[in-house]
Amino acid sequence: MRGALLLALVLTMSPTHAAAQRSPVILSTTTSTQDSGLLDVLVPMFERQTGYTVKTIAVGTGQALALAARGEADVVLAHAPALERKYVEDGTMLDRRLVMYNDFVIIGPSDDPAKIKGMKRAADALKAIAASHARFVSRGDNSGTHVLEKSLWKLARVEPRGAWYIEAGQGMGATLGIADDRKAYTLSDRGTFLALQKRVRLPILVERDRPLLNIYSVMKVNASNGPRVNAAGGAAFADFMVSADVQKVIKTFGVARYGQALFEPIAGTKEEEVGGTE
């Protein structure tokens, strides 16, 4: 009897048992990190290292931040700097740190009815698409991609409306599928486009304009947002994303499969040094 009690005590005190008692970490993030396949690599790595389990909610950045602000997530990985800063300023998000970046591209039908191929400025390309009434598929979901798209329309001094402008209300992968089916133009982060390029036949037509830079940040969720916030788990995941080991994984992710990395690690870098998305 005493032996059984002693064994139970040892098991209770063991690291494995302690890890099993940890609350899951709820990661609120964007569909691009999910669709690119990056989280399929990083989440198991985090779980092995820490003993936490992770539940991922992949939605648009606006939704990801709103969930966390309501106390329904523990950590956020997003890519809408201006929007993120508002949440940090009001105290619902904490310790915003840069993780990585890639860029956005404008893709479209190979016959290019708006004649945008090779244009240097993304805003000029959108202006040409609107003028030609060529189909354009918008995410339409208040995601980081949608926020950037709206800023580009503003630069182009165009209010997109009409039958040619299609609001998908979907994530990046689904939006790419709709654009491919409709032979339409759309804006995509390069990582998701490369990850899905076997299913999406639309070529890249405009790229490398400075406003197309796409910066991802990780933020801890303020424990005061709600009683279910796992502050310790969220902090552990945030620290994990900017760790040297993870930054090395990000630097090579995609090279073997696509011939190029899908993201560039930038932990410890200032935003102005990267260039910004605004």
C-alpha positions in Angstrom: 0.0 0.0 0.0 2.8 2.4 1.0 4.6 1.5 -2.2 1.6 2.4 -4.3 1.2 5.7 -2.5 4.9 6.4 -3.0 4.6 5.6 -6.7 1.6 7.9 -7.1 3.5 10.7 -5.3 6.5 10.3 -7.6 4.2 10.4 -10.7 2.5 13.5 -9.5 5.8 15.2 -9.0 7.3 14.1 -12.3 7.8 16.6 -15.2 5.7 14.5 -17.5 2.7 14.6 -15.2 3.2 18.3 -14.6 3.2 18.9 -18.4 0.0 16.9 -18.8 -1.7 19.2 -16.3 -0.8 22.3 -18.3 -3.6 24.2 -20.0 -3.4 24.1 -23.8 -2.0 27.2 -25.5 -4.6 28.9 -27.8 -2.8 30.5 -30.8 -4.8 33.0 -32.7 -3.2 33.6 -36.0 -3.7 34.3 -39.7 -4.6 31.9 -42.4 -1.4 32.6 -44.3 0.7 31.0 -41.5 -1.5 28.0 -41.6 -1.9 27.7 -45.4 1.9 28.1 -46.0 2.5 25.0 -43.9 4.9 26.8 -41.5 2.8 26.0 -38.4 2.8 22.3 -39.3 6.5 22.5 -38.6 6.7 24.9 -35.7 3.8 23.8 -33.5 5.0 20.2 -33.0 8.4 21.6 -32.3 7.0 23.8 -29.5 5.0 21.0 -28.1 8.0 18.7 -27.9 10.2 21.3 -26.3 7.7 22.6 -23.7 5.1 19.9 -23.0 2.3 22.3 -23.9 -0.3 21.4 -26.5 -1.4 24.1 -28.9 -4.8 24.8 -30.3 -4.5 26.9 -33.5 -7.3 29.3 -34.6 -6.5 30.5 -38.1 -8.6 33.5 -39.2 -8.0 37.0 -40.6 -5.7 39.3 -38.5 -8.7 41.5 -37.4 -10.5 38.4 -36.1 -7.3 37.0 -34.5 -6.8 40.2 -32.5 -10.4 40.5 -31.6 -10.5 37.0 -30.2 -7.5 37.7 -28.1 -8.9 41.0 -26.9 -12.0 39.0 -25.6 -9.7 36.6 -23.7 -10.3 33.7 -26.1 -6.7 33.3 -27.1 -3.3 33.3 -25.3 -0.9 34.5 -28.0 -1.3 36.1 -31.4 0.8 35.8 -34.6 -0.4 38.4 -37.1 0.6 40.7 -40.0 -1.1 44.0 -39.8 1.3 46.4 -38.0 -1.0 49.5 -37.8 -3.8 47.4 -36.4 -1.5 45.5 -34.0 -0.1 48.7 -32.6 -3.7 49.9 -31.7 -4.2 46.8 -29.6 -0.8 47.3 -27.9 -1.6 50.9 -27.2 -4.9 50.0 -25.5 -3.2 47.3 -23.4 -5.0 44.2 -24.7 -1.9 43.0 -26.4 1.6 43.0 -24.8 5.2 42.9 -25.9 4.8 43.1 -29.7 7.9 41.6 -31.3 8.8 41.1 -35.0 9.2 37.5 -36.1 9.6 37.4 -39.9 8.5 38.9 -43.1 7.7 38.1 -46.7 5.9 40.1 -49.3 2.7 40.4 -51.2 2.3 39.9 -54.9 -0.5 40.7 -57.3 -1.4 37.7 -59.4 -3.9 37.4 -62.3 -4.9 35.7 -65.5 -2.1 35.1 -68.0 -3.8 37.1 -70.7 -3.7 40.1 -68.3 -6.7 42.1 -69.5 -5.8 45.1 -67.4 -2.2 45.1 -68.8 -0.5 45.4 -65.4 2.4 42.9 -65.9 5.7 44.4 -64.9 4.2 47.6 -63.4 6.5 49.0 -60.6 3.8 50.4 -58.4 1.1 48.1 -56.9 -1.3 51.1 -56.6 -1.0 51.8 -60.4 -1.8 48.2 -61.1 -5.0 48.3 -59.0 -6.0 51.6 -60.8 -5.6 49.8 -64.1 -7.6 46.8 -62.9 -10.5 49.1 -61.8 -10.4 51.1 -65.0 -10.7 47.9 -67.1 -13.3 46.4 -64.8 -11.3 43.2 -64.9 -12.4 40.8 -62.1 -10.6 41.2 -58.8 -11.1 38.9 -55.8 -10.7 40.6 -52.4 -10.4 38.7 -49.1 -13.0 41.0 -47.7 -12.4 39.7 -44.2 -10.5 42.5 -42.3 -7.4 40.3 -42.4 -3.9 41.8 -42.6 -4.0 41.1 -46.4 -7.4 42.9 -46.7 -6.1 45.9 -44.6 -3.1 46.2 -47.0 -5.3 45.8 -50.0 -7.6 48.7 -48.8 -4.5 50.9 -48.3 -3.4 50.2 -51.9 -6.8 51.2 -53.2 -6.5 54.4 -51.2 -3.1 55.1 -52.7 -4.7 54.4 -56.1 -7.5 56.8 -55.2 -10.1 54.2 -56.2 -13.2 53.1 -54.4 -13.6 49.5 -55.6 -17.2 48.6 -56.3 -19.3 46.9 -59.0 -19.7 43.4 -60.4 -16.0 43.2 -61.2 -15.0 43.5 -57.5 -15.7 40.2 -55.7 -15.5 40.0 -51.9 -14.7 36.5 -50.9 -15.0 36.8 -47.1 -12.5 33.8 -47.0 -9.0 33.0 -45.9 -6.0 33.3 -48.3 -6.1 29.7 -49.6 -9.8 29.9 -50.4 -9.4 33.3 -52.0 -6.7 32.1 -54.3 -9.0 29.2 -55.3 -11.8 31.6 -56.2 -9.5 33.9 -58.1 -8.2 30.9 -60.1 -11.7 29.7 -60.8 -12.8 33.1 -62.0 -9.6 33.9 -63.8 -9.4 37.1 -61.7 -6.7 39.2 -60.2 -6.0 39.1 -56.4 -3.5 40.1 -53.8 -1.6 37.2 -52.0 1.2 36.8 -49.6 4.0 35.2 -51.4 4.3 32.3 -49.0 0.8 31.0 -49.4 1.0 31.6 -53.2 4.1 29.4 -53.4 2.7 26.8 -51.1 -0.5 26.5 -53.3 1.1 27.2 -56.7 0.4 23.6 -58.0 -3.3 24.4 -57.6 -3.3 28.0 -58.6 -2.5 28.6 -62.3 -2.4 32.4 -62.1 1.1 34.0 -62.6 2.7 36.8 -60.5 2.2 40.0 -62.4 3.3 42.7 -60.0 5.8 42.4 -57.2 8.7 44.0 -55.2 7.0 47.4 -54.6 7.8 48.7 -51.1 4.2 48.9 -49.8 3.9 45.1 -50.5 6.2 44.2 -47.6 4.5 41.8 -45.2 5.7 41.8 -41.6 4.6 39.2 -39.0 4.7 39.9 -35.2 4.0 37.9 -32.1 2.1 39.4 -29.2 1.3 38.1 -25.7 -2.3 38.5 -24.5 -3.0 40.5 -21.4 -4.2 38.2 -18.7 -6.8 40.8 -17.7 -8.6 40.2 -21.0 -10.4 37.2 -19.4 -10.2 34.5 -16.8 -9.3 31.8 -19.3 -6.1 33.5 -20.7 -3.1 31.1 -20.3 -0.6 33.9 -19.8 2.3 31.6 -19.1 1.6 29.4 -22.1 1.2 32.4 -24.4 4.4 33.9 -23.1 6.2 30.6 -23.7 5.0 30.5 -27.3 5.9 34.1 -28.0 9.4 33.6 -26.7 9.7 30.4 -28.8 8.8 32.3 -32.0 11.7 34.7 -31.6 14.2 32.1 -30.3 17.4 31.5 -32.3 16.4 27.9 -33.1 13.0 28.9 -34.6 14.5 31.8 -36.5 16.9 29.2 -38.1 13.9 27.0 -39.1 12.1 30.0 -40.6 15.1 31.0 -42.6 15.2 27.7 -44.5 11.5 26.8 -44.5 10.3 26.2 -48.1 13.8 26.0 -49.7 13.7 22.2 -50.2 10.2 22.3 -51.7 10.0 25.6 -53.6 13.6 26.5 -54.2 13.3 29.6 -52.0 12.4 30.4 -48.4 8.8 31.5 -47.8 9.8 33.9 -45.0 12.7 35.9 -43.8 13.4 35.9 -40.0 13.7 39.3 -38.4 13.5 38.8 -34.6 15.4 41.6 -32.8 15.1 43.9 -35.8 13.4 47.3 -35.6 10.4 47.8 -37.9 11.9 50.8 -39.6 14.9 48.7 -40.5 12.6 46.2 -42.4 10.7 48.9 -44.2 7.2 48.7 -42.8 3.9 48.0 -44.6 2.5 51.5 -44.5 
